Amino acid sequence: MVEMASAAGLEDAIPNCPRWLTAADGFLDDCQGKARYFTRTFYPSGSNRGEKEENSVWFASAPPDSHFLMGCTLGRDRMLSFLGLYYTVEPSAIAQANTAPILGIGFDGDVVLSVGGHPVTLTAVQPFDTPKVKTRWSGSRTVAVNCQSPRGQDGGNHLMRGNTFADLSHYDADGTLAVGFFPNTKETLKFVELFRSPLPREIIYSLSNVLLVTTSGSVLVRSDWFPKVCHEGVPERIANSPMLLHQLCRIQRVK
């Protein structure tokens, strides 16, 4: 059985997290000097009235086999939007993180690059909070938990994007997970795990409880979505659930 991360921290689950956190203040200076500019016209909710988006992005170096790396995004005024941990299902893309064409930068820091002619999503999964770096999810007043576990005393991951309450205790035995947006709304669902690892596993990010990123680098996907979604055509839009699922379809070579 894969060991779950303790509430003491993510140092064992994401070994480079403490090193990146220590370097965060210096990396912010690096980011503000080197971040790559990106602009596009966005049409919200199918509106005919376009809105100009202006953002910038930069990433720190990371091991070539890692699912995690440190990165930052800046807003229109070059002020910090996000700085912290990013997750990718394609570690090979990390080498091109600062050179590949940018397809989009999301409001909460997600970045989509074009790597090898395919969209690759780098998902902002855990912000850092230091004397210089102040990252909040969508303007939340809650401070970031840095390299500590996001798990609360009641089993909920409160300081994470896509808050979820999940119980992994039975997953390795039967592949089912009790998961919900609130403690009293948990339902038992079947999940498929990709990129399984012996590292400690704890949920660090949730996309509507359909796709769950774990600290070990694995991804849990609801089995009633995957691989069924691989046969459904969806537009390639930034950081939405279907696109990330379709990226998994391509990697797993689902026909």
C-alpha positions in Angstrom: 0.0 0.0 0.0 1.3 3.4 -0.9 2.0 5.5 2.2 0.0 8.7 2.6 1.7 12.0 3.4 1.6 13.1 6.9 0.2 16.4 8.0 3.7 17.5 9.0 4.7 18.4 5.5 5.3 17.5 1.9 9.1 17.3 2.1 9.1 13.5 1.4 6.2 13.6 -1.1 7.7 16.5 -3.1 11.4 16.4 -2.2 12.3 19.7 -4.0 9.5 21.7 -2.3 11.6 23.1 0.6 14.4 24.0 -1.7 12.0 25.9 -4.0 10.3 27.6 -1.1 13.7 28.8 0.2 14.5 30.2 -3.3 11.1 31.8 -3.8 12.0 35.4 -2.9 15.0 35.4 -5.3 12.9 33.6 -7.9 10.3 36.4 -7.8 13.0 38.9 -8.8 14.1 36.5 -11.6 10.5 36.2 -12.7 9.8 39.9 -12.9 13.0 40.3 -15.0 12.6 37.3 -17.3 8.9 36.4 -17.5 7.7 35.8 -21.0 4.9 38.1 -22.1 1.6 36.7 -23.5 -1.5 38.5 -24.8 -4.7 37.3 -26.4 -8.3 38.5 -26.9 -10.7 36.4 -24.8 -14.4 36.1 -25.4 -16.1 35.2 -22.1 -19.1 32.9 -22.3 -19.2 33.1 -26.1 -19.7 36.9 -26.0 -18.9 38.8 -29.2 -17.2 41.5 -27.1 -13.5 40.5 -26.6 -11.4 41.3 -23.6 -7.7 41.7 -23.9 -5.6 39.6 -21.6 -2.0 40.4 -20.7 0.1 38.0 -18.6 3.6 36.8 -18.3 5.1 33.5 -17.0 8.5 32.1 -16.0 9.6 28.7 -14.5 12.5 27.6 -12.4 14.6 24.6 -13.3 13.4 21.2 -12.2 14.6 17.5 -12.5 13.7 16.1 -15.9 11.7 13.2 -14.3 9.7 15.4 -12.0 5.9 16.1 -12.2 6.5 19.3 -10.2 8.3 22.5 -10.8 8.3 26.1 -9.4 6.8 28.9 -11.6 5.2 32.2 -11.5 2.7 34.3 -13.5 2.4 38.1 -13.6 -0.6 40.2 -14.5 -1.1 43.1 -16.8 0.8 45.5 -14.6 3.7 42.9 -14.1 2.5 42.4 -10.5 2.5 38.9 -9.1 -0.5 36.7 -9.8 0.9 33.3 -8.7 4.2 31.9 -7.4 4.5 28.3 -6.2 4.2 24.7 -7.3 3.1 23.6 -10.7 2.1 20.1 -11.8 2.4 18.5 -15.2 1.5 15.1 -16.4 4.3 15.4 -19.0 7.7 15.8 -17.2 9.4 15.8 -20.6 7.8 19.2 -21.2 9.7 20.8 -18.3 12.8 21.3 -20.4 10.8 23.6 -22.8 8.8 25.4 -20.1 10.6 28.7 -20.8 10.8 28.3 -24.6 7.7 26.6 -25.9 5.0 28.8 -27.4 2.4 30.0 -24.9 -1.2 29.1 -25.7 -2.8 30.6 -22.6 -2.4 31.8 -19.0 -5.3 31.3 -16.6 -6.7 33.6 -13.9 -5.3 31.4 -11.1 -1.9 30.8 -12.7 -2.5 27.8 -15.0 -0.3 27.8 -18.1 -0.9 26.0 -21.4 2.1 25.6 -23.7 2.5 24.1 -27.2 5.0 21.3 -26.9 5.6 19.0 -29.9 2.5 20.4 -31.6 0.3 19.4 -28.6 -1.2 21.5 -25.8 0.5 20.8 -22.4 -1.1 22.1 -19.2 1.0 23.2 -16.3 -1.4 23.4 -13.4 -0.8 25.8 -10.4 -1.4 23.4 -7.4 0.1 25.1 -4.3 1.1 28.7 -3.7 4.0 30.0 -1.6 3.7 32.7 1.0 6.9 34.5 2.1 7.8 38.0 3.2 8.0 39.0 -0.5 5.7 36.4 -2.1 2.0 36.8 -1.4 -0.1 34.4 -3.4 -3.8 34.0 -2.8 -6.3 31.8 -4.7 -8.6 34.2 -6.5 -8.0 37.0 -4.0 -8.6 34.8 -0.9 -7.4 36.2 2.4 -6.2 32.7 3.5 -2.4 32.4 3.6 -0.7 29.7 1.5 0.5 26.6 3.4 3.8 26.4 1.5 5.3 22.9 1.8 3.0 21.8 4.6 0.2 19.4 4.0 -3.1 21.1 3.0 -5.1 18.6 5.0 -7.4 20.0 7.7 -8.2 18.2 10.9 -11.5 16.9 9.5 -9.9 15.4 6.4 -10.6 18.2 4.1 -7.9 19.9 2.0 -8.9 23.4 2.7 -6.1 25.5 1.3 -6.1 24.1 -2.2 -7.7 24.7 -5.5 -10.9 22.7 -6.0 -11.4 22.0 -2.3 -12.2 18.3 -1.7 -12.9 16.0 1.2 -11.4 12.6 0.4 -10.7 9.4 2.2 -7.8 7.4 0.6 -7.8 4.7 3.2 -9.5 2.1 1.1 -8.4 3.1 -2.4 -5.5 0.7 -2.8 -7.7 -2.2 -1.8 -10.7 -1.7 -4.1 -10.0 1.4 -6.3 -12.8 3.4 -4.7 -12.6 6.8 -3.1 -15.0 8.5 -0.8 -14.9 12.1 -2.1 -17.1 15.2 -1.9 -17.0 19.0 -1.9 -18.1 19.0 1.8 -17.7 16.3 4.5 -21.4 15.4 4.5 -21.6 15.1 0.7 -19.0 12.4 0.2 -19.9 9.6 -2.3 -18.0 6.5 -3.1 -16.7 6.6 -6.7 -14.4 4.4 -8.7 -11.1 6.0 -9.9 -8.3 5.1 -12.2 -4.7 6.1 -11.1 -2.1 7.1 -13.6 1.6 7.6 -13.0 1.6 5.6 -9.8 4.6 6.1 -7.5 5.9 4.7 -4.3 6.2 8.2 -2.9 3.6 9.4 -0.2 0.3 10.1 -1.8 -2.1 12.9 -0.8 -4.5 15.0 -2.8 -3.1 18.4 -3.5 -5.5 19.6 -6.3 -9.0 18.8 -7.5 -10.8 19.4 -10.8 -14.4 19.1 -9.8 -13.6 15.8 -8.1 -13.2 14.3 -11.5 -9.4 14.6 -11.7 -7.3 14.6 -8.6 -3.6 15.4 -8.5 -1.6 13.8 -5.7 1.7 14.7 -4.1 3.3 11.5 -5.4 2.9 12.8 -8.9 0.0 10.5 -9.7 -3.4 11.5 -11.1 -6.7 9.9 -10.0 -9.4 10.1 -12.7 -13.0 9.0 -12.3 -13.4 5.8 -14.2 -16.7 6.8 -15.7 -14.9 9.7 -17.4 -11.7 8.0 -18.4 -11.2 6.6 -21.0 -14.7 7.4 -22.3 -13.8 11.1 -22.6 -11.1 10.2 -25.0 -13.7 9.5 -27.7 -15.5 12.9 -27.2 -14.5 15.9 -29.2 -13.9 19.0 -27.2 -12.4 22.4 -28.0 -8.8 22.9 -26.7 -9.4 25.6 -24.1 -7.2 26.7 -21.3 -7.1 24.6 -18.2 -10.5 23.1 -18.4 -11.3 19.6 -17.3 -11.9 18.1 -20.8 -8.6 19.4 -22.2 -6.5 18.0 -19.3 -8.3 14.7 -19.6 -7.6 14.7 -23.4 -4.0 15.3 -22.7 -4.0 12.1 -20.6 -5.7 10.3 -23.4 -2.9 11.3 -25.8 -0.2 10.2 -23.3 -1.9 6.9 -22.6 -2.5 6.4 -26.3 -6.1 5.7 -25.9 -7.8 5.0 -29.2 
